[in-house]
């Protein structure tokens, strides 16, 4: 089974590039199967990591950035991959 972790943060106005650079520099204790980083309007940054394991597997997660960099707490979601059919 594969589990995907989504990490989404919104930077303080005008600091989106700084948040993007910060998250790009974050290393996890283990390498995921896959990692993708996205950006969106309003200085939002999204990172999705894919891991081999069950829905509740203990896998590394990205930390919270410094409170001066983000306008709210990071949102986190966990999903399990389903067979295509």
N, C-alpha and C positions, 0 to 999 in steps of 0.2 A: 504494500500500500504506500501511497505517496501523500504527504501532508504539505500544504502550502501555508506559509505565514505571510500575512500582509502587515506592513508597518507604514503608517501614513502620518505625516506631520505638516503643520502649516507654520511657515516662518513669520516672524514679525515683518510687517510691510517693508518691502525693499531689500529683504535679506534672503530671498529665495536662493540666489546663487551661492551664498555662504552656507546655507543649510544643505544644498546639493553637494557642495565640496566636503562638508563635514561628514555626511552619511557615506559618501563614496570612499572616504578614508577609514571607515570603521571596518575592522576585521572581526570575524567570528572565531570562536574557539575551534570550530570544525568548518570544513568547506561544505556548503550545500550542494545538492545535485545541480542546481541552477539558481542564479540570482539576477534579477532585473531591476533597474531603477528607472522611474518615470517622474516627469514634472508636469504640473498643470497650472492654470491661472490661479491667481491669488496666492502665489508663492508656496504652493503645496508640492510635497515630494512624497512619492510612494515607492516602497521597496517590497518586492515579492521574492521569497526564498522557498525553494522546494527541497524536501527532505524525504529520505526513505524511512518509513515508520508508520505507526498507527496514529490516529487523530490526537491522542494524548501523549505522544512520544516526547521525551525530554530532549529538546533540541535548542541550540543557542539562539538567542533573540537579540536584535539590535537594542542598544540602550536608549534612554531618554536623552535628548540633547540638552545643553545648558538652557535654563529658563529664560535667559536673555535673548536666545536665538529663536524661540518658538512662541507663538501667540496663544497656544493651548496645549494641553497634554496630548501625547502621541496616541493615536487610535491604532488598535491591534486587533486582527481577526485571524482565525485559523480555519482552514478548509481541508477536507479530504478529497482526493481525486476520485472520480467515478469512472467506471469503464464506459467508453463510448459505445453507443449502440443504436 
